[in-house]
Amino acid sequence: MEKNSKIYIAGHRGLVGSAILKNLKAKGYSNFVTRTHKELDLTDTTAVATFFKTEKPEYVFLAAAKVGGIVANNVYRADFIYENLSIQNNVIHQSYLHGVKKLMFLGSTCIYPKNCPQPMKEDYLLTDTLEYTNEPYAIAKIAGIKMCESYNLQYSTNFISVMPTNLYGPNDNFDLEKSHVLPALIRKMHLGKALFNNDFNAIKDDLNKMPIEGISGEASETDILNILNKYGIKQNNETVQLEVWGSGNPMREFLWSEDMADACVFLMENRNFSDCFDATSKEVRNTHINIGTGKDISIKALAELIKSIIGFEGELYFNTEKPDGTMKKLTDPSKLHNLGWKHKIELEDGIKTVYDWFVN
């Protein structure tokens, strides 16, 4: 990519896209084209075709997706597979039709089998059954990888795929119904701390910024306590008890979103599809590259770490009637490490930084 190349970032306001945009600007890139969801619905085939015909981007980062945690993935199964397939099909196909020089598709480590050998290597894709709760989302992401590979092989495009591990950072989703575990725990601990300290002003301020099921800071104290209780933040005698889903035993890997963005830009600058496989191979498979730290932590230890950083003095309650999900999901980032890239931000420092961002 040249510094003045026209770059389209699909999903530039989200956790992933905003971090990529920030990284590109810091590296001197200056020619961006972006659209909000209101300005361009990426599931609308005609609208996407018109956008590519008009704007003619040279490089594309496909970071737009419908995402969520265990609850959202399991409840809104049709939405997750339909919307993600639609977004991918439209952006990838129009990139081919309008001669995009290089496209990066961002997937998710949920593409790997539920009982995948650990750590997860790129070659483990499609070797066993997926985790049921997020199977529709995972299938959509697998389709995106295969679409990039197929267009490259048939049309000689240069579309590459990366598989980031669980991400967190600025512009994360803190919606308690739809967020992933780390931002959900940060917000629950923040609200739990305020409830423990009888600081209703802090609770109201939080709910005014992000109402929960329509309950804002303007609601009655009873309604506020009821909605907090529904989401596992409850007063219990002289303490506050905070619910964490599952046993706390599952192991998860977390990567600072701005580290992920740096890896994405590094690969766009230094890696082509032709570099991702042996030219003598009869079959081209698994050309995607994992982006991760290669380190994991139990959900229980994560909750305790967030509790310590935020200063929540109540109790944690692990609800074993709720699903654990996959017990271990650790990427093998050795392929990326061998190319010369490694993460910089460790988990504790990252959580402190994102909590400061969240509060402010």
Sequence and secondary structure as in RCSB ss.txt:
>XXXX:A:sequence
MEKNSKIYIAGHRGLVGSAILKNLKAKGYSNFVTRTHKELDLTDTTAVATFFKTEKPEYVFLAAAKVGGIVANNV
YRADFIYENLSIQNNVIHQSYLHGVKKLMFLGSTCIYPKNCPQPMKEDYLLTDTLEYTNEPYAIAKIAGIKMCES
YNLQYSTNFISVMPTNLYGPNDNFDLEKSHVLPALIRKMHLGKALFNNDFNAIKDDLNKMPIEGISGEASETDIL
NILNKYGIKQNNETVQLEVWGSGNPMREFLWSEDMADACVFLMENRNFSDCFDATSKEVRNTHINIGTGKDISIK
ALAELIKSIIGFEGELYFNTEKPDGTMKKLTDPSKLHNLGWKHKIELEDGIKTVYDWFVN
>XXXX:A:secstr
  TT  EEEETTTSHHHHHHHHHHHHTT   EE   TTT  TT HHHHHHHHHHH  SEEEE       HHHHHH
SHHHHHHHHHHHHHHHHHHHHHTT SEEEEE  GGGS TT  SSB GGGTTSS   GGGHHHHHHHHHHHHHHHH
HHHHH   EEEEEE EEE TT    TTT  HHHHHHHHHHHHHHHHTT HHHHHHHHHHS BTTB TTS HHHHH
HHHHHTTEEEETTEEEEEEES S  EE EEEHHHHHHHHHHHHHH  GGGGS TT SS     EEE  S  EEHH
HHHHHHHHHHT  SEEEEETTS    SEE B  HHHHHTT      HHHHHHHHHHHHH 
